[in-house]
């Protein structure tokens, strides 16, 4: 091969290698910041391209097909200017459809006719996001739900009688166990479940948000319907709500940080969290003050607030249900996680209560307070404190937990009411008010059997020693006649 041919080959290879540095064209999108697309809607945006130096093929594809899909044409051949097409500018129309709630990127790949080198052209991705339909109605229902929570906590404050609360504070075993379960066991349990089911970052943060919440009003309702200790349930809800001002942000920092550190849109809004918790604590103290200073007015306010609260909760659910129908398409692992979470929490609370020898009535109350966390608080926090679409995705777990808690509680109440009506059953409420501690009974039985076995073994040893003495005496004195009991294998009467 001659030297000029080698030189030409090297120059050609060099030009191909550095083609990407020299080649370029300009482009821009119809909008730099994409607006929120409602779930199920179709939208369109444009890509303007100019100064095309050669023929290219532009391909558009979605980074998450489950969130956004490209409708219609996705490949666009672009030819450079010639006599038949003197214009150097081209406009590409891309149509996309929001399949589900979330964020996605429309990515572009530019291919040239040169198959031996990598394409030197790059087009940045176009960020798109979709949210649930009816955001205005959803926000209005969330504010109504928050107002109802404030009224319910104020009503709880009016029902707190110091004469009934004071004896419980002298023996605060149930209160302490409930606080430990709610702010130590349940946040860790929610984190373990998110890892076990391998939930996405938004679903994991939503479930952890529920796990860090204090007790809610639902536990008080269940305690009343199951003939449990309603006073203890209200006291536990009160103390957990106050302690949540400090422990809820702390638990979110511990357990949610591994998921939020990788996504700036999931950063925990600590300021909004404290404000919403304070909006629940303040009404409680207002209710306590009214009940202490004006007991007659407290009863009147309680009677007036109850129908008003019922109207608010009905309006909140009427506005919230149509805007949250996307929960029907929730991931299966998230549904299972939200179903077993309150169930396991209630069993853990009951186990620790019985472990400390609490009566059945108190143990069931602790279990209800542990399993029935304030998921409505988590819903309002997720909806009002996070931007979309993260607020919709974070709200999936609290909504599913609230539904599963309602269903499981309703089933337990139905079973209890049926058992109470069956013939031969104990009187109303007796099954939770009586009954010794199962652990203490087990320990007493085990200790009694151990002592009986020890006494039996000692009796056998004494009998064997007595027989040995009788044998030695009979050998020394042939006239000695042993007693009848010495020839028996055991005592003449049953030994305990």
C-alpha positions in Angstrom: 0.0 0.0 0.0 1.4 3.4 -1.0 2.0 6.1 1.5 -0.6 8.6 0.0 -3.3 5.9 0.3 -2.4 5.2 3.9 -2.5 9.0 4.6 -6.0 9.3 3.0 -7.3 6.4 5.1 -6.0 7.9 8.3 -7.5 11.3 7.5 -10.9 9.6 6.7 -10.8 7.7 10.0 -10.0 10.9 11.9 -12.8 12.8 10.3 -15.3 10.0 11.2 -14.0 9.9 14.8 -14.3 13.7 15.2 -17.5 14.0 13.3 -19.6 14.4 16.4 -17.6 17.4 17.6 -18.1 19.3 14.3 -21.6 18.3 13.5 -24.5 20.1 15.2 -28.0 21.5 14.7 -30.3 23.6 16.9 -33.6 22.6 18.4 -36.1 23.7 21.0 -39.4 22.4 22.5 -42.7 24.2 22.4 -42.5 24.5 26.2 -39.6 24.4 28.5 -41.6 23.2 31.5 -44.4 20.7 30.9 -47.7 21.2 32.6 -49.5 18.5 34.6 -51.5 16.1 32.4 -54.6 14.5 33.9 -54.6 10.7 34.0 -56.1 9.3 30.8 -55.8 12.5 28.8 -53.8 13.0 25.6 -51.6 16.0 24.9 -49.1 17.2 22.2 -45.9 19.1 22.1 -43.6 20.2 19.3 -39.9 19.9 18.6 -38.4 22.6 16.4 -35.3 21.6 14.5 -33.1 23.9 12.2 -29.8 23.8 10.4 -29.7 20.1 9.7 -26.4 19.3 8.1 -27.3 15.8 6.9 -30.2 13.3 6.7 -31.2 11.9 10.1 -33.8 9.7 11.7 -35.2 10.9 15.0 -36.9 8.3 17.3 -39.0 9.2 20.3 -39.7 6.8 23.2 -41.0 7.1 26.7 -38.8 6.2 29.7 -41.8 4.7 31.6 -44.4 3.1 29.3 -46.6 2.5 32.4 -46.9 6.2 33.0 -46.8 7.8 29.5 -47.1 6.3 26.0 -46.4 7.8 22.6 -49.5 7.8 20.5 -49.1 7.6 16.7 -45.9 8.3 15.0 -42.7 7.8 16.9 -40.0 7.9 14.2 -39.4 11.1 12.1 -37.0 11.1 9.1 -35.4 14.5 8.6 -33.7 15.3 5.3 -31.2 18.1 4.7 -32.1 21.0 2.5 -32.2 20.5 -1.3 -33.8 22.0 -4.4 -37.2 20.4 -3.7 -37.2 21.4 -0.1 -35.3 24.6 0.4 -36.5 25.2 3.9 -34.0 24.4 6.6 -36.5 24.2 9.6 -38.6 21.3 10.6 -41.4 20.9 13.2 -42.1 17.5 14.8 -45.4 16.9 16.6 -45.3 14.3 19.3 -48.5 13.0 20.9 -48.4 11.4 24.3 -51.1 9.9 26.6 -51.0 9.8 30.4 -51.6 6.2 31.3 -51.1 6.4 35.1 -50.0 9.0 37.7 -46.2 9.7 37.8 -43.3 11.3 36.0 -41.6 10.2 32.8 -39.2 11.5 30.2 -39.7 11.5 26.4 -36.3 10.6 25.1 -35.0 11.2 21.6 -32.4 9.2 19.6 -30.9 10.6 16.5 -29.5 8.1 13.9 -27.5 9.0 10.8 -26.7 7.1 7.6 -23.2 6.4 8.8 -23.5 3.0 10.5 -19.8 2.8 11.4 -19.8 5.6 14.0 -22.0 6.7 16.9 -24.4 9.5 16.2 -22.9 12.9 17.1 -26.3 14.5 17.7 -28.0 14.7 21.0 -31.4 15.9 22.0 -32.3 16.4 25.6 -35.3 14.5 27.1 -38.6 16.2 27.6 -40.0 15.8 31.1 -43.7 15.1 31.5 -45.9 14.4 34.5 -49.5 13.3 35.1 -51.8 13.6 38.1 -55.2 12.5 39.2 -58.3 14.1 37.7 -60.2 16.7 39.6 -57.4 18.2 41.7 -59.5 21.2 42.8 -62.2 18.9 44.2 -59.6 16.7 45.8 -58.0 19.6 47.5 -61.3 20.8 48.8 -62.2 17.4 50.2 -58.8 17.2 51.9 -59.4 20.6 53.6 -62.8 19.4 54.7 -61.1 16.2 56.1 -58.6 18.3 58.0 -61.4 20.5 59.4 -63.2 17.4 60.5 -60.1 16.1 62.2 -59.7 19.3 64.2 -63.4 19.2 65.3 -63.1 15.5 66.3 -60.0 16.3 68.4 -61.8 19.2 70.0 -64.7 16.9 70.8 -62.3 14.4 72.3 -61.0 17.2 74.6 -64.4 18.0 75.9 -64.9 14.3 76.8 -61.8 14.1 78.9 -62.8 14.0 82.6 -59.9 14.5 85.0 -61.6 12.4 87.7 -61.5 9.4 85.3 -58.1 10.2 83.8 -56.2 10.6 87.1 -56.5 6.9 88.3 -55.1 5.8 84.9 -52.0 8.0 85.4 -51.1 6.3 88.6 -50.8 3.0 86.7 -49.7 4.1 83.3 -48.7 0.6 82.0 -51.2 0.6 79.1 -50.3 4.2 78.1 -46.5 3.4 78.1 -47.0 0.2 76.1 -49.1 2.0 73.6 -46.6 4.8 73.1 -43.7 2.4 72.7 -45.7 0.4 70.1 -46.8 3.4 68.2 -43.5 5.3 68.0 -40.9 2.5 68.2 -42.5 -0.7 66.9 -44.8 0.6 64.2 -42.3 2.8 62.3 -39.8 0.0 62.2 -42.5 -2.4 61.1 -43.6 -0.2 58.2 -39.9 0.1 57.1 -39.5 -3.7 57.2 -42.7 -4.2 55.2 -41.5 -1.8 52.5 -38.3 -3.7 52.2 -40.1 -7.1 52.3 -42.4 -6.2 49.4 -39.8 -4.1 47.6 -42.1 -1.1 47.2 -41.3 1.9 45.1 -39.9 5.0 46.7 -43.3 6.9 46.7 -45.2 3.9 48.1 -42.6 3.2 50.7 -42.6 6.8 52.0 -46.4 6.8 52.1 -46.5 3.6 54.2 -43.8 5.0 56.5 -45.8 8.2 56.8 -48.7 6.1 58.2 -46.4 4.2 60.5 -45.1 7.3 62.1 -48.6 8.8 62.7 -50.2 8.9 66.2 -53.3 7.1 67.2 -56.6 8.2 65.6 -60.3 8.6 66.4 -61.0 5.2 64.8 -59.5 3.4 67.8 -61.8 5.3 70.1 -64.8 4.2 68.0 -63.7 0.6 68.0 -63.0 0.6 71.7 -66.6 1.8 72.4 -68.2 -0.7 70.1 -66.1 -3.6 71.5 -66.9 -2.7 75.1 -63.2 -2.0 75.8 -61.6 0.7 77.9 -62.8 3.9 76.1 -61.2 6.2 78.7 -57.8 4.5 78.2 -58.2 4.7 74.4 -58.9 8.5 74.6 -55.9 9.1 76.9 -53.6 7.1 74.7 -54.8 9.0 71.6 -54.2 12.3 73.5 -50.7 11.5 74.6 -49.6 10.0 71.3 -50.8 13.1 69.4 -48.8 15.4 71.7 -45.7 13.2 71.5 -46.0 13.1 67.7 -44.9 16.7 67.5 -41.4 15.5 68.2 -41.3 11.8 67.5 -43.1 11.8 64.1 -40.5 14.1 62.4 -37.7 12.0 64.1 -39.1 8.7 62.8 -39.6 10.1 59.3 -36.0 11.3 59.3 -34.8 7.8 60.4 -36.9 5.6 58.2 -37.8 7.8 55.2 -34.4 9.2 54.4 -33.2 6.1 52.5 -36.0 6.7 50.0 -36.1 10.5 49.9 -32.4 11.1 49.6 -32.5 9.9 45.9 -35.5 12.0 44.9 -35.7 15.7 45.5 -39.5 15.6 45.0 -39.9 13.3 48.0 -38.2 15.5 50.6 -40.0 15.4 53.9 -41.9 18.7 54.6 -41.1 19.0 58.3 -42.6 22.5 58.6 -46.0 21.5 57.2 -45.9 18.4 59.3 -45.5 20.3 62.6 -48.1 22.8 61.5 -50.7 20.0 60.9 -49.9 18.3 64.1 -50.2 21.6 66.0 -53.6 22.1 64.3 -54.7 18.9 66.0 -53.1 19.4 69.4 -54.5 22.9 69.9 -58.2 21.9 69.5 -57.7 19.2 72.1 -56.5 21.7 74.7 -59.3 24.0 73.8 -61.8 21.2 74.4 -60.2 20.4 77.7 -60.3 24.0 78.8 -64.0 24.3 77.9 -64.8 21.1 79.7 -63.0 22.3 82.8 -64.3 25.8 82.9 -67.7 25.4 81.3 -68.9 21.8 81.7 -72.5 22.6 80.6 -71.2 24.4 77.5 -68.9 21.5 76.7 -71.9 19.1 76.6 -73.8 21.5 74.4 -70.9 22.0 72.1 -70.4 18.2 71.9 -74.0 17.7 70.9 -73.8 20.5 68.3 -70.5 19.4 66.8 -71.4 15.8 66.2 -74.0 16.3 63.5 -71.8 19.0 61.9 -68.8 16.7 61.9 -71.0 14.0 60.3 -71.9 16.4 57.5 -68.3 17.4 57.0 -67.0 13.8 56.8 -69.8 12.9 54.4 -68.9 15.9 52.2 -65.2 15.0 52.3 -65.8 11.4 51.3 -68.2 12.5 48.6 -65.6 14.7 47.1 -62.6 12.5 47.8 -63.9 9.1 46.4 -64.3 10.2 42.8 -60.9 11.8 42.7 -59.2 8.8 44.2 -60.5 6.1 42.0 -56.9 5.5 40.7 -56.3 3.4 43.9 -58.1 0.6 42.0 -55.0 0.3 39.9 -52.6 0.2 42.9 -49.7 -2.2 42.7 -50.5 -5.6 44.1 -47.5 -5.6 46.6 -48.7 -2.3 48.0 -52.2 -3.6 48.5 -50.9 -6.6 50.4 -48.6 -4.4 52.5 -51.4 -2.1 53.4 -53.6 -5.0 54.3 -51.3 -6.8 56.7 -49.8 -3.7 58.3 -52.7 -2.8 60.7 -53.3 -6.5 61.4 -49.7 -7.2 62.4 -49.6 -3.9 64.4 -52.7 -4.9 66.4 -51.3 -8.3 67.2 -48.0 -6.8 68.3 -49.8 -4.4 70.6 -51.8 -7.2 72.1 -48.7 -9.4 72.6 -46.8 -6.7 74.4 -49.8 -5.9 76.5 -50.2 -9.5 77.6 -46.5 -9.8 78.1 -46.8 -7.2 80.8 -49.7 -9.0 82.5 -52.4 -6.6 81.5 -56.0 -7.7 81.6 -57.9 -8.6 78.4 -59.8 -5.4 78.4 -56.7 -3.2 78.6 -54.8 -5.5 76.2 -57.4 -5.2 73.4 -57.5 -1.4 73.9 -53.8 -1.2 73.4 -54.0 -3.5 70.3 -56.7 -1.2 68.8 -54.7 1.9 69.5 -51.6 0.4 68.0 -53.2 -1.0 64.8 -55.6 1.9 64.2 -53.2 4.8 63.4 -54.3 8.1 62.1 -54.1 7.4 58.4 -56.4 10.3 57.7 -53.7 12.6 59.0 -51.2 10.9 56.6 -53.7 11.5 53.7 -54.0 15.3 54.5 -50.2 15.6 54.9 -49.5 13.8 51.7 -52.0 15.8 49.7 -51.3 19.3 51.0 -47.5 19.1 51.7 -46.1 17.4 48.6 -46.2 18.6 45.0 -47.9 16.6 42.3 -47.8 13.9 41.1 -45.9 12.8 44.2 -48.8 13.8 46.5 -51.2 11.4 44.6 -48.7 8.5 44.7 -47.8 9.1 48.4 -51.5 9.1 49.2 -52.0 5.6 47.9 -50.6 3.8 51.0 -52.5 5.9 53.6 -55.8 5.5 51.7 -55.3 1.7 51.4 -54.4 1.4 55.0 -57.5 3.4 56.0 -59.7 1.1 53.9 -58.1 -2.1 55.3 -58.4 -0.8 58.9 -62.1 0.0 58.4 -62.8 -3.4 56.8 -60.9 -5.4 59.4 -62.4 -3.4 62.3 -65.9 -3.9 60.9 -65.4 -7.7 60.6 -64.2 -7.9 64.2 -67.2 -5.9 65.4 -69.6 -8.1 63.5 -68.0 -11.2 64.9 -68.2 -9.8 68.4 -71.8 -8.8 68.1 -72.7 -12.2 66.7 -70.9 -14.0 69.6 -72.7 -11.8 72.1 -76.1 -12.8 70.8 -75.4 -16.5 70.7 -77.0 -18.5 73.5 -74.8 -19.7 76.4 -72.3 -16.8 75.9 -71.1 -14.5 78.7 -72.9 -11.2 79.4 -72.2 -8.1 77.4 -68.6 -7.0 77.7 -67.6 -9.7 80.1 -65.2 -11.3 77.7 -63.0 -8.3 77.6 -63.4 -7.2 81.2 -62.6 -10.6 82.8 -59.9 -13.1 82.3 -56.5 -13.4 83.9 -53.3 -12.7 82.2 -52.5 -15.6 79.9 -48.7 -15.3 80.5 -49.2 -15.2 84.3 -51.4 -18.3 84.2 -48.9 -20.2 82.1 -46.1 -19.3 84.5 -48.2 -20.4 87.5 -49.0 -23.7 85.9 -45.4 -24.3 84.9 -44.2 -23.4 88.4 -46.8 -25.7 90.0 -45.8 -28.6 87.8 -42.1 -28.0 88.5 -42.6 -28.0 92.3 -44.8 -31.1 92.1 -42.2 -32.9 90.1 -39.5 -31.8 92.5 -41.5 -33.1 95.5 -42.2 -36.4 93.7 -38.5 -36.9 92.9 -37.6 -36.1 96.5 -40.3 -38.5 97.8 -38.9 -41.3 95.5 -35.4 -40.7 96.8 -36.6 -40.9 100.5 -38.4 -44.1 99.8 -35.4 -45.7 98.1 -33.2 -44.7 101.1 -35.7 -46.1 103.5 -35.8 -49.4 101.6 -32.0 -49.6 101.7 -32.0 -49.1 105.4 -34.6 -51.8 105.9 -32.6 -54.3 103.8 -29.4 -53.6 105.9 -31.4 -54.0 109.1 -33.0 -57.3 108.0 -29.6 -58.7 107.1 -28.2 -57.8 110.5 -31.4 -58.9 112.3 -33.3 -61.8 110.7 -36.2 -61.3 113.1 -36.9 -57.8 111.6 -40.1 -57.7 109.5 -40.4 -54.7 107.1 -43.7 -52.8 106.8 -46.0 -53.4 103.9 -45.3 -50.0 102.5 -41.7 -50.9 102.0 -42.6 -53.5 99.4 -44.7 -51.2 97.4 -43.3 -49.2 94.4 -44.7 -45.9 95.7 -46.8 -44.3 98.3 -50.2 -45.8 99.3 -51.9 -42.6 98.4 -51.5 -40.4 95.3 -48.8 -37.9 95.8 -49.3 -34.5 94.2 
